[in-house]
């Protein structure tokens, strides 16, 4: 389709890009031409009053190509995925000049152009003949009608955006009428030239005073078609174009006038143009390898406007700073945006309604969720919607603010209410059948995400799968499905879903980072670094990329763990007081597959025979391959009753998302050797093997066997099994229940350490986990474990056994965690009951 170019040049719309400007309603073009140029006037009854109808939106921009659609982002483990997904809820649009011009016009009693478009007799050009006037009228109106058509049609479907639009200017005395409707009678053709010119000018002023910019523009262009050198009409023309968003064309017309605008007006136009340059720059870049070129140029232009306006036009400087705040939010410069927001408030310049959501988003980026929630609530109150297609619903941002501030129940209620308020389909102008409402799809997805982040994973999956059936070619849905699968413990399935999402949208950043997380869980480290480096080459400023880099650097860097266990009781193996301390320092990842470890193990106990210590130190090697992790340790005797050099080795293999096989072996090691046996110089060699099946986070089962051969010719063999099932889940709390059973027997009972001939046990387990506090990486959790069952020892009968434990874990920042647990247990040994109290302390540094 050939391009449609208005006389003003306000809009350039190709067949491929018509929808981005005016939803492709080209069929109404002739009717709009007839509306503005036909002799019959539109009846006043057809006009809408301001009390009952919403004002139409203005044209957002004067250039949009099909190859450069606006960037759309969707609303991400709890903290990292949540932060990542939050970056996606912000629309790529920023405040347009139409917003600022309209708000400024609303605050003035005079029309926004009237003060600069006053008619001067000296500027009147010679009149044309009536014949020339009649001949030129149709062509003059065609350009205005085309310019008017797209904004008018756009307005029929959408209300004003909470970020990029504000109500059009209205006169305090005139009832508002939409831009695409007019109450003024069409121009009669039997008037003189002077009357015709004056009538057109009066019509333009009347329409503008009533806030109807498009009819005013049509009158201006009809006048200019006959008298192209009319300075007041030309000024009104480019001012209206600037208000409607066609800033580039307005600037071109203003600079081409014989008497250019004054410095103040030029700065205002420059501010409008800079704002639009920034908005255009946030769309898909022309060169994906250089995404910041256009943005940096646009930001430099608006900074120049601010620098010049500070000296001469303080009000314009405030407006430009508000624009820059929104830009900084869109460009993920949250700290700068928050500083601008606080400075505006300190200078007694409250934010306009359209900028509140952007400031709230910046506050959320900078981890001020309570303050962000308040601003989001104000934005929704001021601009309650419905929101235009392609615009971000501020209720999505409010949902994330509630989540980040720990108000999960409130976030779930808001997401559900928003989804219920939208219909699945909506009518579209010029199309007989309704079309799918993308806002409804996003709202339904939000109900999934808010449950995923609250730990309600099965509910989230049951809601997401029907959405995938409705929109199987949605990259966003496949990406979120992969994130959900990873949260449920299925990294391989997540990898497949993320690959499908990349096939649909190869440039989606969050999907690429999600695949990196899958590889990290699978220990497929060789792919992570080169892929992340390529992403950083293109998007080094992205907070998502920066957080992924920080997390990856922690994981591949130094790792330090220390555990300290202390107990009091009188068990045969541990005496009446015991302690064990183990520290491990692992080197950074070497060649994507290896780590070198240093280990220290200290153990002591007060036995009936006397105190004993057993200390070891040594080195180890950790290896990683996809689906496989293995280790080998060499630990020398370092003091006390430790004897010989201990050798340890083991491996864990996970061939699928549901099965895990593990085995380990040690010779002269201390893991299966009672410390009382070390007191008598006894050593041991042990082998363990286990298999675990895990359906999801809800259900798991395991079975293991072990065999220990002591140097005193005693042999111990045994087995143990367990089943755990999720019983109850609410946001931030889970309760699991399960069964545990086992058996062991020893070939020799006449030894100095506890060695029963045959024992069996069975118990019921109950586990409660609760998230007490979370602010991004900072978490505080508690855990309660209860176990009760029976213990049967051959020859001594059976009796009850029980244990209970309460502990907490605290993560003050990413990569640092502390934990403690206080426990109690009671069970018979050789027919004598023993009760024991323990205290366990842990610390981890790394990832």
N, C-alpha and C positions, 0 to 999 in steps of 0.2 A: 504494500500500500504506500502510495506516495506520502511524503511528509505534509502535514497540515501546518501552515505557518500563518499566524495572525498578522494583521497589518502592523501591530505594535511589535511583533517579534517576541511576544512574551512567552510563548510556548513553542517548543519544537518537539513534536510527537511523531515518532515513526510507528509503523504498524506493530513492530515487535515490542515497543516500549509504551504503548498507549495505556496499558492497564496500570502501570506504575504511576501514571499521572492522573488518569481519570477513569480507571476501571474499564477501559475499552468501550465506552458507550458511544461509539461513533455513529450509531444508527439515528441518534437524535439530533445530529448536527443540522440537518435541513430544517427541522422543526424549530430549533433555537434561532437559526437565521431568520426564519419567518417571524418568530416572536418579537425580535427586536426591530425588524424592518417592515412588517406588515402594517397597513393603515389602521387596522382595528386594534384598539388598546386592550390590554389585559384588564379584566374586570377587577375592582377592588375586592370582591368576594373571594377571588382566587388567592389573595395574599394571606400570609400567616402573620399573626400578631406575635409580639415578643413574649407575651404572657403564656401562650399555649404551645409554642414551637421552639425548638433549638435552632440556633443560628447555624448556617452552613459553614463548612470549613473553607479556608482559603487554599489556593494552590500552594503546595509545599515547596516546590522547587521548579526551576525552569529548565533543568536538564536532568534526564535520567535515562540510561540506556539499558537494553535488555541484558547486556553482558555484565552489568554492574548492579545487581540487586542489592537492596539494603541488607546489612548484616543482621541476622536474627539469631538470638541466643536463647537457649532454653534454661529454665531453672535447674552433692556430690557428696570405704570405712567412714565412720560418722563425720569426723572433722574434715579430713582432706577432701572427700567426695562432696561434702556439703559446701565447703568453700569453693570448690571448683564449679559446682553447678550454680552457685549463686552468681558467679561472674556471667553466666549465660542468661540471666533473667532480664538484663538491661537491654532495652531496645537500642539500635544503632542510631536512632534519630536524636537530634538535639533541637534546642529552641530555634525556630525560624524567625526571620525578620517579620513575618506576618504576626507572630505572637507579640513582639515588642511594639510594633507599630499599632496594632489593634489596642493593646492595653494603654499605650500612650494616648491614643485617640479617645478612648473611653474616659480618660481622666480630664480631658479638656472639654470645654463647652462648645468650642468651634470645631468644625470638621478638620480631620488631620491634614488636609491639603489647602483648605480655604485661605489660610493666612499667607500662603506663598503664591496662590493662584489668583490674585486680585487682578481684574481686567484694567488695563491702562489704555486710554484712547490712542496714545502715541504708538502703542505696540500693535494696533490693529492693521493687518495687511489689507490690500485692496480686495473688494468683494468680487466673487465670481458671478457670472450670469446665472439666471434661474435654470437655463438649459444645462449649463455645465454642472450645476448643483444636482439636478435630477439624474443626470448621467452618472455622476460619481457616487451617489448615495448607496446603491447596492454593493459596489465593491468596497466602499468604506465600511459598511456594516459587517461584511463577511469576516474581516479580520477580528473585529470585536466579538462577533458571535462565536468564532472559533476559540478565542481566548476565554470567553465566558463559559463555553460549553463544558470544558473539562472540570473546572472547579465546581460548577453547578452540579454536574452529574456526580462528582465525588461527594459533594455535600449530601446528596440524597441518601447515600448509604452509611455515612459515618458521622459521628459527632466529633467535636473538637478533641484532639489528643491532649492528655494530661501533661505531656512534656512539650509538645511542639506547637500547640495552638492556644489561642485565647479568644474570648468573644469579640466579634467585630465591633467597630466603633459605632455608637449610637448617639444621635442628638438628644439632648435632654427634653426637647419638645416634640420630637417626631417619633411615631410608632415605628418600630423596627420591622423591616421587610427583608426577606432573604435576598442575597445578592442577585440571584438569577430571576427574580421577579421585579416588576416595576409597575407603579401606578400612574406614571406619567404617560400622557397620550402620545402616540407617534406623531412625527413631524408632518404637517400638511405640506403639500407640494406647491401650493399656489400662493406662497408668501414671497416677499422680496428677499434679496440676498441679506440685507441688514437684519430683517426680522428673523430669517432662518438662522443666521449666525448667533444672534442674541438668544433665540429660543434654545438652541443647542447648548449654549453656555449655561443658561439658567437651569436647563434640565440636568446637566452634569453636576452643578452645584447642589441642586435639590436632592438628587440621588445620593450624593456623597454625604450631605448633611444628615440624611436618614440612615446612614451606615450601609448603603447598597453600592458597594464598590464596582461590581461588574457592570450594572447599567450605567454608572457614571463613566466608566472606562469606554463603554460603547458610544456614549454621546461624545466624549472627547475625540475618539478616533473618527467618528463621522465628521466632526468639525475639522479635524486635521486633514482629512482626505481632501477637503475643499480649500482650506487655508493652512497649508503645512507650516507656515512661518508664524503661526499664532503662539506667542511665547507663553501666555498664561495656560492655554490648553496643553501645550507641550509639557509644562511643569507639572500640571495636574496628572498628565498621563504617566510620566515616569515615577511620580510619587505613589500613585495607585499601584503601579506595577511592583514597586518596592514593597508596599504593604501586602500585596498578594503573594510575595515570595519570588517574583521574577527579578531578582536583584541584579543579576548580570546584565540583563537587557536595560533595566532602569539606569544603571551606571553608564552604559554605553550611550543612551539617549541624553542623559544629563551632560556628559562630557562633550557631546556633539552640538549642543546649543550655542547660538551666537553669544548669549550672555550666560556663561556657566554659573552654577549655584555658588553661594557664598561658602566660606570655609566651614562654618558650622553644619550646613546642610550636606556638604561633601563628606564630612566626617561621619554623619549619620548614615549616609549611603554606604560608606566604606564599612561601617560596623555591620550593616545588614548583609553586605556581600561577604564579609569575613565569616559571619555566622553560618551562612549557607555553604561557604567553602569547607568549613569544618564538617558540616553535615554530609556533604558529598564525599569528603575524604574518609568518613567512617564506613562507607559502603565498601564492597569488595574492590581491592586495589587493582588498577590496570595491570601492574606487574606484581604478582604474588611474592616475588623474591625481594621486593623493596616496598613493604607495606606502609612505611612511615614517611615516605617522601611527601605525599600530598598533605598528610596530617601536619607535619612539621611546618610546611609552608603556610597552611591555613592558620595554625597557632601563632606563627610569627606575625601574620597580618592583623590578627585581633589584638595581639600584644602592642602592636604599633598604634592601633586605634586607642587603646587604653592609655598609652603614654601621652598621646596628643590630647585626648579628652580630659585628662586629669587637670590640665592647665586652664582649659577654656569651657568645657562642658561637663561639670560634675555629674549631672544626671545621666548623660550618655556613658560616662565612665562606670557608673554603678551598673547600668544595663549591660555593658560589655563584660564587666567582671562576673555578672550573673551568667552570661553566656559561657565565659571561660570556666566557671564552676561546673557547668553541665558538660563541657568538653572534657575537662579533667576527669570527671566521673566516667565518661564513655571511653576514655583512653586509659582507664585504670590507674590514674594518678590520684588515688583517693586521698592521700595526705594533703596534697595541694588543694584539692576541692574542699576538704574539711577546714583548712586554714582560711580559705576565701569565705566560706560560710560563716565562720566565727567572726571574721573581721567585719563582714557586712552587718551582722547583728550588733557588734560592738559599736559600729558607726550609726546605729539606729536606722538601718535599711533592711526591713523585713523582706524575706524572699517572696516573690510573686508565686501564685499557686502553681504555675507550670514548672517551677524550678524546685519545688519541695521534694518531689519524688527523687530527683537526681541527687539532692543533698542527702536525703535519707539513705540512698544507695551508697554514697561515698562514706557516710558514717558506718554503714554496715561493713564496707570494705576495711575500714580502720578499727573494726571491732568495738563499736559502741551500739550494741543491738537495742538497748532500751531507748536511747535517744533517737535511733533510727525508726523504731516502731512508732514513737510519738509523731515524728514528721510524716511518716507514711499515713498514719491515721488522719492527720490534717489534710494531706493531699487528697485522700479519698473523700473526705468531707467536702472539700472545695470543688473537686471535679469527680463526681460520683460515677461517671460513665453513663451508658456503655462506651467502651473504648474502641477506637478505630482499628481496622485490620492492619496488622503490622506494628501496632503500638503495644508496649508492655503494660499489662494490667498491674497497677501498683499494689493490688491485693496479693500478688505473687511475692513482691518484695516484703510486704508485711508478714506473710507466712514465714519467710526465712528469718525475719527479725524475731518473731515469736520462737522459732526453733532455736536460734542462737542464744536467746535469753532463757532457755530452759522451759518455756511455756508450750510444751508439745501438745497437750490437750487442746489448748486454744488454737494452735496452728492447724490441727486436724479439723476442728470445727469450722475454721475460716475457709480452708480448702474445700471441704464438702459443701458449704453454703454457696461458695462461688460457683462450683461445678453445677449445683442444682439450679442456679439462677439462669443458666444459659441453655439454649436449645441446640440440638445437634445440627440443625439445618437452618439456613436463613435465606430469605428471598434476595435475589440479585437483579438489579435493574436491567431490563432487556432480555432476561432469560426466563423461560416459562417455568422450568423446574428449579426448586431450591438447590443451593449448593451447601457443601459441608462447612460448618462453622469452625474455623481453625481455633478460635478462642475457646470453644467448648473442648476441643481435643487437648489444648494446653492445660485447661482447668482440670480435666480428668487426669492428665498426667501428673499434675500437682498433687492430687489425692494419692497417687502412687508414691511419689517422692517423699511426701511428708510422713507416710507410714514406714517407708524404708528407713528414713533417718531416725525414726522413733523405735526401731527394732521390731516392727510388726511385718516381718518379711513375707510370711505366707499370704497375708491379706494384700500386701502390695503386689505380689505376683498374680493373685487371682484377679486383680483389677487391671494389670498391665497386659496380660495375654489377650483379652478381648479387644483392646485398643490395637494391638499388633495385627489382629485379624481384620480390623476395619481399615488400617492403613499400613499394609505390609511393606510399602516402599518408603516409609518414614525413617530416615537415618537417626533422628533423635530418639524414636521409640526403641530401635535396636540397640542404640548406645546405652540407654537407661536399662534395658533388659540385661545387657552384659554387666552393668554395674550391680544390678540386683543379684545376678547369678554369682558374681564374685563375693558379695556379702554373705551369700548362703553357703560358701565354701566350694564353689564349682569354677575354678579359674579356667579350666579348659573350655567349658561351655561358654564362659564369658569371653574368652578369646575368639571363639567362633562367631558369637553375636557381634562383637566389636568389628570383626573382619567384614561381616555383612554391612554394618553401618558405614565402614570406610569405602566399600564398593559403591554404596549409594552416594555418599558425600566424601570424596577423598581428601577434602581440605578441612574437615572438622577437627579442630584442635583438641577438644575434650576427648573425642574418640581415640585419637593417637595417644594421648596421655593415659587413657584407660588401658590400652594394649600394653603399654609399658608396665603398668601395675600388674597385669596378668603375668607377664614374663618374669617379673620380680618374684611373684608368689611361686612360680614354677621353677625358680632358680635358673632360668634361661638368661643369665646375666650377659652373655656375649652380645646380645642384640640391643641391650638397653642403652649403653653409652653412645654408640654411633647414631642411633635413632634420635636420642635426645639432643645430641650435638647438631644434627640437621635441623631440628625444630628450633633450637636456640638461634641458629644462623638467620632464620627468617623472622622470628618473633622473640627477640631477646628481652623486650620490655613487658611481656605478658606476665601478670602475677601468677597465673596458673603454671606457666613454664618455670618461673622462678621457684615456686613452692615445690614443684616436682624435682628440680635440680637440688634443692636443699634436702629433700627427703632421700633422694638417691645418694647424695654425698654422705649423708649419715649412715645409710645402709652399707655402702661399700667402704666406709672408713673404719676407724678403730672401734672395737666393741669391748666393753668391760662389764663383767657381772661378778657380784659377790653375794654369797648366801651364808647366813649364820643361824644355826639351829641350836637351841639350848633346852634341855629337859631335866626334870626332877622326878624320881620314882625309884623303884627297886627291881627293875626287870632283870632277868638272868643275863641278858646280853649287854646291858648298858649300866648296870649298877644303880646307885641312888642319885647320881648327878653326871650329866654328860653334855658335851658340846661338840659341834662340828662346824668348821669354817672352810668354805671353798671359794677361791677367787680365780677368775679366768680373764685373761687379756688376749684378745684376738687382733691380729694385724689387719690393715686394710686389704681389700680384695686384690689378689695378685693374678694377673692375666685372666680375669673374669671367671676363674674357677677355683682359686686356692686361698686359704688363710693359714697363717702360722699362729699357733696358740702357746701361751705360757700358762701353766696351771700350778696352783698351790693348794694342798689339802691338809688341814690340821684337825685331828680328832683326839678327844680325851674323855675319860670316864673314871668315876670312883667305884671300883669293883670291891666286892667283899675281900678279895685278896690284896687290895691296895690300888692306888691310882695308876693310871696308864695313859701314855700318849703315843700317838701314831701319826707321823708327819711324812708327807711326800711332796715332791716338786718335780716338774719336768716340762717337756714340750709336746706339742701335738700338731697335727696337720688336718685341716678341714678341706673337703673337696665338694664341688657343686657341679652337677650336670642337670639338664632338663629332666625333671621327675625323680632325680636321685641326689641324695646327700650322704656322705660317708666321712668317717674320721678314723684317726689312729693316734694313740697317745703312748708315750714312754715316760713313766714316772719313777724316779729313783727314790730310795729311802732317804729321808732328810732328818730323821731324829726319832727318838722314842723306840717303840717296839716294831716299827716298820721293818720289813725283811725283804730282801731281794729287790729286783727291779720289776715293777708292774708293767705289763703290756696290755693295752686295750684297743679294740677296734670294733667298728659297727657301721651299719648302713641302714638307710630308710629309703624305700622305693614306693612311689605312688603312681601306678600305671594309669589310673583314672581318677575322676573326681570323687569316687566312692570307696575305693580300696587303697589301703596302705599296708605294706609289709615291712617288717623291721626285724633286725637281728643284731646281736652283739656278742662279743667274746672277750674274756679277760683272763690273764694268768698272773697269779700273785697279786691280783687287784684287791681292793678293799670294799667294793660295792656289795658283795654278797658274803663277806667275811665278818662274823661278829667280832667286836673288839676284844671280847673275852678270849676268843680263839687266838688272837694275836698275842695276848698276854702269855700264852703257853707256846708261842713260836710256831703256830700252825698257819699254813697258807692254803690257798684254794685256787681252782680253775673253774670258771663258770661259762655257760652258754645260755643265751636267751633267744627266743623267737616268738613273734607275735603277728597277728593279723587284725586289722580293724576295718569294719565296714561303717560308713557314715552316709546316711541318706541325705541329710541336710543338717542345719543347726538344730533341728528338732529331735532327731533320732540317731543314735550310734550304738554299736555293739563291738566288743573286742574279745579275743581269746589269745592266751599266751601260755607257753610252756618254758620251764627252766630246768637246768641240770647243773649241780655243783658237786665237784669232787674235791674233798679235803685231803691234805697231806697226811692225815692220820688214818687214811683208808675209809673214812666215812663218805657216803654218797647220799646226796639229797636230790630228790626229784619232785616236781610239783606242776600244777596248772592253776590258772585263774581266768575268770571270765567276768564280763560285766555288760549290762544293758542300761542305757540312759534315754529317757524320753522327756521332752518338754511338756509340762503339765499346765502352765499358766503363763500368759504374756500380757503385760500392759506396757505402755510407754515407760521406758527407763527401768523396768523390772521384769525378771524372769524367774520361774520356779521349775526345777527339773527333779524328776524322781527316777529311781532305778533299782536294779538288783545286782548283787555281787556275790560270787561264790568261788570257792577254791579248795584245793587239797594238796597236801604234801606228805612225803614220808622219807625217813632216814634209815639207812642200812645199819647204823650203829648208834645206840642210845647211850652207851657208856662212855661219854665224852664230857670234858669240863664246860662246854657251852650248851645252850638250849638246843636239844636235838630230839624232838618227840618221834616215836615210832611211826605214828600216823595221826594226822589231824585233818579235820574238815571244818569249813566255816561257810556261813551264808548270812547275808545282811541286806537290809533295805537302806538305800541312800536317799537323802533329800538335800537339795542344794538351792539356795536363793542368792541371786545376784541383783544388785541394785546400783544404779548410777545416781549418786547423791548430788553431783555438781559437774557441769561441763561448760567451759567457755573456750571454744576452739580447741587448741591442743591441751589445755588445762582440764584435767579430769580428776574426779574423786569418786571411788567406787567402794562398795562394801560387799562382803560375801559371808554367808552362813552355811556351814556343812554339818549335817547330822547323820549319824549312822547307828543302826541298832540291829543286832542279829544274834546268832548262836554260834558257839565255838565248842567243837567236840574233839577231845583228845583221847585216843585209844587207852583204855585201862583206867581213865580218870573221869569218864562221863562227860556230859555236855553242860554248859552254863552259858549265861548271857554275856554278850560283849557290847560295848557302846563307845561312841566317840562323838565329840562336838567341837566345832571350831568357828571362830569369828575373826575375820581379817579385813583389812582395808588396803587399797592401793591408791597412790597419789602420783599424778604426772604433772609437775609444775610447768613443764614446757616440753616441746617436742624433743624426743630423744633422751629423756631423763625420767626415770620411774623409781619410786620407793614403795615397799610393801611390808606389812607386818601381819602376823596371824598368831592368835592365842588359842591353844588347843588343850583338850582333856580327853583321856581315853582310859578304859578299864577293860581288862580281860584276864582270864586265868592262864597261868603258866605252870605246868606240872601240878595242877590242882590247886594252886595258890593264886588268889586274885591280886592283881597289881594295878594300881592307878598311877597315872603319869600326867604331868602338866608340861606343856611345851610352849616355847616362844620362837617363832621363825621370823627372821628379818632378811629382806632382799633389797638389792639395788641394781639397776641396769642403766648403762650409758651407751648410747649408740642409736640404733634404729630397730 
